[in-house]
Amino acid sequence: MQSLALRVLPWLGLLVGGACASHFDVPSPSVTAPAAATVPPIEPATIVLPVSIAMSTLRARIDSVFPPADSLDRAKCSAIGGLVCHQYVYRRDSLDLRMLGERITLFTRLRFRGRVALPGVGGIASCGYAPEEMRRAELRFATNLYWRTDWRLASRGTVLAPDILDPCQVTLLRVDATPTMKRLIEGQLTHLKQQFDSIVPALADLRPAADSMWRTMQRPFAVDSASTVWFAMQPDGASLAALTGTGSAVNTAIVLTAHPRVVVGAKPATDARPLPPLTLAGKPRGIHVPLEIEVPFDDLSKRATALLSGEVAGKGITVGDIAVWGSGDTAVVKVNVQGRVSGALYLLGRIGYDAASRSVLIGDLRYTLESSSKMSSIKATLGAPRIRHALDEATGHGRLAIGEQLDRVHRQLGDQLNRELAPGLTLSGDVYDVRIDRLYTSQRAFVLRVVFDGEARLDVK
């Protein structure tokens, strides 16, 4: 496949014909850009990777530190409830774990029995043992989740609310041990909070995924088989979206921003900047990569000169150098000829994008009136028909076919959106749309603005 720069040369095939002696002067055409040709700056690219952490993952870890049933001996009981606690036995229902916004709530019903010392009275009292039924309680736990600077979750603003539904009245000396049992259950919740604070950061460490994407986006890759045209993403920002809850999942997104570009020539150096400090992002959606494909005038001119300079007609007429530039939607080609005759000829054409062939076309390419007149007088010497045919064949019949290059970028983006970023972190997605936004001329290049849109997600296991 020809390089992107070479394939823009199509229309040079309609060049020159005729011959005359000595030197001639053809005035440079006056080409000005339309008044409304101002092109807005290109927007940055955004790569948004939604992340969903199932509440079932958190529930399973809470189950491991707050099992459905347990019996605490005196040592464990005292560690939670103090010296008054001699034994504590409980059975709980399943955990009702939900999230709304950034706030997570836990609710469960509990049945318990226990033995406690009676301060100031002496002796051991109990409630909930046969023939009595176990006492009932409800446990409520709520906390806010947030992102730490190390890309891990943490909790804050925790609220604990135990509610004993059945009093723990002890017949011995008519003592009510309910306050003592409530302190014991509060101690159990406090222990759960300590365990919860250590569980949450282990739920999701998104730094490895963000760092993998960041390093991948820093590496340019070739978009032509000759490795003369390169695509570079140039990432410049990394963020996490605010946490939101759907009742059964914790949702967020890794958001990477970049300023991609296409480079013609040698491979650009790989950017080696580390992942920047974490910031919080808004709520962008999907993958949106605007890209400008530049075909520099200087590069076109040099390639055209290298291709066509030298003896071309066999009768002492050579092409010296070629200059290409543009203004607005008009392309200008200047051809210098040397030898038995010398001077410059000019061609003008309209640039546009043809969706059917996915090519940039130079339509209505023609000599200026002055060039056409001069060619008539030197036509026999220059042999224009043969030269036009040779140039037309060499430059792709008047087209810059960018379809293959766009396909390659599409495939590369797709490959990067379907892989394992780190153990337990799998990325999946697709670029579903490639569209041409506009074609215009800058001060130094023909520029095609292309937009890639897609979606992806990061699965946490």
C-alpha positions in Angstrom: 0.0 0.0 0.0 1.4 3.4 -0.9 2.1 5.9 1.8 -0.6 8.5 2.7 1.6 11.3 1.3 2.3 9.6 -2.0 -1.3 8.8 -2.7 -2.3 12.4 -2.5 -0.3 13.2 -5.6 -2.9 11.9 -8.1 -3.8 15.0 -10.0 -0.3 15.8 -10.9 -0.8 13.6 -13.9 -2.4 16.3 -16.0 0.8 18.3 -16.3 2.6 19.7 -19.2 2.8 19.7 -23.0 4.5 21.5 -26.0 7.8 23.3 -26.5 9.2 26.7 -27.2 12.6 28.2 -27.1 14.2 30.3 -24.3 12.4 31.4 -21.2 8.7 32.2 -20.5 6.8 33.8 -17.6 3.4 32.6 -16.5 1.9 34.7 -13.7 1.1 32.9 -10.4 -2.6 32.5 -10.0 -4.3 34.7 -7.3 -6.0 32.3 -5.0 -7.6 33.5 -1.8 -9.4 31.5 0.9 -13.2 32.2 1.3 -14.0 34.6 4.1 -15.9 31.9 6.0 -13.1 29.3 5.9 -12.2 29.6 9.6 -12.1 26.1 11.1 -12.8 25.6 14.8 -10.1 24.0 16.9 -10.3 20.2 17.1 -11.8 18.9 20.3 -9.8 16.5 22.4 -10.4 12.8 22.2 -12.1 11.0 25.1 -11.8 7.4 26.0 -14.5 6.5 28.5 -14.3 3.0 30.0 -17.4 2.3 32.2 -16.6 0.1 35.3 -19.3 -1.8 37.2 -18.5 -3.5 40.5 -21.2 -6.0 41.5 -22.5 -5.6 45.0 -22.4 -9.4 45.2 -18.6 -9.1 45.4 -18.8 -6.8 48.4 -21.6 -9.0 50.0 -19.4 -12.1 49.7 -16.5 -10.3 51.5 -18.8 -9.0 54.2 -20.1 -12.6 54.7 -16.5 -13.7 55.4 -16.0 -11.2 58.3 -19.7 -11.2 59.4 -20.8 -14.8 58.9 -24.5 -15.7 59.0 -24.1 -17.4 62.4 -21.5 -17.4 65.1 -20.9 -18.2 68.7 -18.4 -16.1 70.6 -16.6 -17.5 73.6 -15.7 -15.4 76.6 -12.4 -14.2 75.1 -13.9 -13.1 71.8 -17.0 -11.8 73.5 -15.0 -9.6 75.9 -12.9 -8.3 73.0 -16.2 -6.9 71.5 -18.4 -6.2 74.5 -16.0 -5.7 77.3 -15.5 -7.7 80.5 -19.2 -8.0 81.2 -19.6 -10.2 78.1 -19.3 -13.9 78.7 -21.0 -15.4 75.7 -22.7 -14.1 72.6 -24.6 -16.2 70.0 -26.3 -14.8 66.9 -28.0 -15.9 63.7 -28.7 -13.3 61.0 -30.8 -13.1 57.9 -29.2 -12.4 54.5 -27.6 -9.0 53.9 -29.7 -6.3 52.1 -26.8 -4.4 50.5 -27.7 -1.4 48.3 -26.1 1.7 46.8 -27.6 5.0 45.9 -25.3 7.7 44.5 -22.1 7.3 46.4 -23.8 6.1 49.6 -24.0 2.4 50.4 -26.4 0.9 53.0 -26.6 -2.5 54.7 -29.5 -3.9 56.6 -30.1 -7.2 58.3 -32.3 -8.8 60.9 -30.6 -10.6 63.8 -31.6 -13.1 66.5 -29.3 -13.3 69.5 -28.8 -14.6 73.0 -26.1 -13.9 75.5 -24.7 -14.1 79.0 -23.4 -11.0 80.7 -22.0 -10.1 84.1 -24.1 -7.8 86.2 -21.9 -4.9 87.4 -22.6 -4.0 91.0 -24.8 -7.0 91.5 -22.6 -10.0 90.8 -23.4 -13.2 89.1 -24.1 -14.0 85.5 -27.4 -13.3 83.8 -28.6 -14.4 80.4 -31.4 -14.0 77.9 -32.6 -15.8 74.8 -31.6 -19.3 76.0 -34.1 -22.2 76.1 -36.9 -22.3 77.0 -36.8 -18.6 75.9 -36.8 -17.6 72.3 -33.8 -15.8 70.9 -34.1 -12.0 71.0 -34.6 -10.0 67.8 -32.6 -7.0 66.6 -32.1 -5.0 63.4 -28.7 -3.7 62.2 -28.3 -0.7 59.9 -25.0 0.4 58.5 -24.4 3.3 56.0 -21.3 4.8 54.6 -20.1 7.0 51.7 -17.6 5.6 49.1 -15.0 7.8 47.5 -11.8 7.4 45.4 -8.4 7.7 47.1 -5.5 9.2 45.2 -4.1 5.7 44.7 -7.1 4.7 42.5 -8.7 2.6 45.2 -12.0 2.9 47.0 -12.4 4.1 50.6 -15.3 4.8 53.0 -16.2 7.8 55.2 -19.1 9.2 57.1 -20.1 5.8 58.5 -23.3 5.6 60.5 -24.1 2.5 62.7 -27.6 2.0 64.1 -28.5 -1.2 66.0 -32.1 -1.5 67.2 -33.0 -4.2 69.8 -36.7 -5.2 69.2 -37.0 -7.5 72.2 -35.8 -6.4 75.6 -33.3 -8.6 77.4 -34.9 -8.7 80.9 -33.2 -10.9 83.4 -35.4 -12.4 86.2 -32.5 -12.4 88.6 -33.0 -9.4 90.8 -35.4 -8.0 88.2 -32.4 -6.5 86.2 -32.8 -5.3 82.6 -29.7 -6.3 80.6 -30.9 -4.7 77.4 -28.5 -1.7 77.5 -25.6 -4.1 78.1 -26.7 -6.2 75.2 -27.1 -3.1 73.0 -23.5 -2.1 73.8 -22.4 -5.6 72.8 -24.2 -5.4 69.4 -22.8 -1.9 68.9 -19.3 -3.4 69.5 -20.1 -6.0 66.9 -21.0 -3.3 64.4 -17.9 -1.3 65.2 -15.8 -4.4 64.5 -17.7 -4.8 61.2 -16.9 -1.2 60.3 -13.2 -1.8 60.9 -13.4 -4.9 58.7 -15.4 -3.0 56.1 -12.8 -0.2 55.9 -10.2 -2.8 55.0 -12.4 -4.7 52.5 -13.4 -1.7 50.4 -10.0 -0.7 49.1 -9.5 -4.3 47.9 -12.7 -4.2 45.9 -11.3 -2.2 43.0 -7.7 -1.1 42.2 -8.2 0.7 38.9 -4.6 2.1 38.6 -3.2 -1.0 36.7 -6.0 -0.7 34.1 -5.5 3.1 33.7 -1.7 2.8 33.5 -2.0 0.0 30.9 -4.2 2.2 28.7 -2.0 5.2 29.3 1.1 3.4 28.2 -0.6 1.9 25.1 -1.9 5.3 24.0 1.7 6.7 24.2 3.0 4.2 21.5 2.5 5.4 17.9 1.6 2.8 15.3 1.9 2.7 11.5 -1.2 3.1 9.4 0.4 2.1 6.1 2.3 -0.9 5.1 5.4 1.1 4.3 5.5 2.6 7.8 5.6 6.2 6.5 2.4 7.3 8.2 1.9 7.1 11.9 -1.0 7.4 14.3 -0.2 8.8 17.8 -2.8 9.3 20.5 -0.8 11.6 22.8 -2.8 11.2 26.0 -2.7 14.1 28.4 -5.3 13.4 31.2 -6.6 10.6 33.4 -9.7 10.7 35.6 -12.3 8.7 37.3 -16.0 9.5 37.1 -17.9 10.0 40.3 -19.4 6.9 41.9 -23.0 6.1 41.3 -25.1 3.3 42.5 -27.9 1.3 40.8 -29.0 -0.7 43.8 -27.0 -3.8 42.8 -23.7 -2.3 41.5 -21.1 0.4 42.1 -20.6 2.3 38.8 -17.8 4.6 37.7 -15.6 5.1 34.6 -12.0 5.6 33.7 -11.7 8.7 31.5 -8.6 9.3 29.4 -8.2 12.4 27.2 -5.8 12.8 24.3 -4.9 14.9 21.3 -4.4 12.3 18.5 -2.6 13.2 15.3 -1.3 11.6 12.2 2.4 12.1 11.4 3.9 11.6 7.9 7.5 10.5 7.8 9.7 8.9 10.5 8.2 7.2 13.5 7.5 9.7 16.3 9.3 9.1 19.6 7.2 7.2 22.2 6.0 9.4 24.9 7.2 8.2 28.3 5.3 10.4 30.7 4.0 8.6 33.8 0.3 8.3 34.6 -0.7 11.8 35.9 -2.2 12.4 39.4 -5.8 11.2 39.6 -8.6 13.8 39.1 -12.4 13.4 39.1 -14.2 13.7 35.8 -17.8 14.6 34.9 -20.1 12.1 33.1 -18.8 11.7 29.5 -20.0 8.8 27.5 -18.4 6.4 25.0 -15.3 6.7 22.9 -14.9 9.8 20.8 -11.6 10.3 18.9 -11.5 13.2 16.5 -8.4 13.0 14.2 -6.9 15.3 11.7 -5.0 13.7 8.8 -2.5 16.2 7.4 -0.8 16.1 4.1 1.8 18.8 4.3 2.5 20.9 1.2 6.3 20.7 1.7 6.2 17.0 1.8 4.0 16.8 -1.3 6.3 19.1 -3.1 9.4 17.2 -2.3 7.9 13.8 -3.2 6.5 15.2 -6.5 9.8 16.7 -7.4 11.7 13.4 -6.6 9.2 11.5 -8.7 9.1 13.7 -11.7 12.3 15.7 -11.9 14.7 15.0 -14.7 14.4 14.3 -18.4 10.8 13.6 -19.2 10.3 14.2 -22.9 13.6 13.1 -24.4 14.0 16.4 -26.3 15.9 18.6 -23.8 12.9 19.5 -21.6 13.0 18.5 -18.0 10.9 19.1 -14.9 13.0 21.0 -12.4 10.9 21.1 -9.2 7.2 21.0 -8.3 5.5 23.1 -5.6 2.0 22.2 -4.2 -0.1 24.3 -1.9 -3.7 25.2 -1.3 -6.1 27.9 -0.2 -9.7 27.3 0.9 -11.0 24.5 -1.3 -8.5 25.1 -4.1 -5.3 23.1 -4.8 -2.4 24.8 -6.7 0.4 23.0 -8.5 3.4 24.8 -9.8 5.6 23.0 -12.3 9.0 24.4 -13.2 10.5 23.2 -16.5 14.1 23.6 -17.6 16.2 23.0 -20.7 15.5 24.3 -24.2 12.6 26.1 -22.6 12.3 27.2 -19.0 9.5 28.7 -16.9 6.7 27.7 -14.6 3.2 26.3 -15.4 0.3 26.3 -13.0 -2.7 24.0 -12.5 -5.8 24.6 -10.2 -8.3 22.1 -8.9 -11.0 21.7 -6.3 -10.4 19.4 -3.3 -13.3 17.3 -1.9 -14.1 14.0 -0.2 -15.9 11.2 -2.1 -17.7 8.9 0.4 -18.3 6.1 -2.2 -14.5 5.6 -2.9 -13.4 7.0 0.5 -10.9 9.2 -1.3 -9.9 12.8 -1.4 -10.5 13.9 -5.0 -9.0 16.8 -6.9 -11.8 17.7 -9.2 -11.7 20.0 -12.3 -7.9 20.1 -12.3 -6.9 22.4 -15.1 -4.2 24.7 -16.3 -4.6 28.3 -15.7 -5.4 30.3 -18.9 -1.8 31.6 -19.1 -0.3 28.1 -18.6 -2.7 26.5 -21.2 -1.7 29.2 -23.7 2.0 28.7 -23.1 1.7 24.9 -23.4 0.1 25.2 -26.8 3.2 26.9 -28.1 5.6 24.1 -26.7 3.3 21.1 -27.0 5.3 19.3 -29.7 8.5 19.3 -27.8 7.2 18.4 -24.3 5.1 15.4 -25.2 2.3 16.2 -22.7 0.0 13.2 -23.4 2.6 10.6 -22.5 3.8 12.5 -19.4 0.2 13.1 -18.2 -0.5 9.3 -18.5 2.7 8.4 -16.6 2.0 10.8 -13.8 -1.6 9.7 -13.6 -0.5 6.1 -13.2 2.1 6.9 -10.6 -0.1 9.0 -8.4 -3.3 7.0 -8.2 -5.5 8.4 -10.9 -6.3 11.7 -9.2 -7.2 10.3 -5.8 -5.9 10.2 -2.2 -7.4 6.9 -1.2 -7.5 7.0 2.6 -10.0 4.2 3.1 -7.3 1.6 3.9 -5.6 3.9 6.4 -8.9 4.6 8.2 -9.5 0.8 8.3 -6.1 0.2 9.9 -6.7 2.9 12.6 -10.1 1.3 13.1 -8.6 -2.2 13.6 -5.9 -0.9 15.9 -8.4 0.9 18.1 -10.5 -2.3 18.2 -7.5 -4.4 19.2 -6.7 -2.1 22.1 -10.3 -2.2 23.3 -10.4 -6.0 23.6 -7.8 -7.4 26.0 -6.9 -8.0 29.6 -5.4 -4.9 31.1 -4.4 -6.6 34.4 -5.3 -9.7 36.4 -9.0 -9.5 37.0 -9.5 -6.4 34.7 -10.8 -7.2 31.2 -11.5 -4.6 28.6 -14.1 -5.1 25.8 -15.5 -2.7 23.2 -15.7 -1.7 19.6 -15.5 1.4 17.3 -18.8 1.4 15.6 -18.7 4.5 13.5 -16.1 6.3 11.4 -17.2 9.5 9.8 -15.6 12.4 7.8 -16.2 15.7 9.6 -14.7 18.0 7.1 -11.9 18.6 4.6 -10.1 21.9 4.6 -6.8 23.6 3.8 -4.5 25.0 6.5 -1.5 27.3 5.9 0.8 24.3 5.6 -1.3 21.2 4.6 -4.5 19.7 3.2 -6.3 18.5 6.3 -9.0 15.8 6.6 -10.9 15.7 9.9 -12.1 12.2 10.8 -14.1 11.1 13.9 -14.1 7.6 15.4 -17.0 6.8 17.8 -17.4 3.7 19.9 -18.1 2.1 23.3 -16.1 0.0 25.7 -16.4 -1.3 29.3 -14.0 -2.6 31.9 -15.1 -5.8 33.8 -13.8 -6.2 37.4 -13.6 -9.8 38.6 
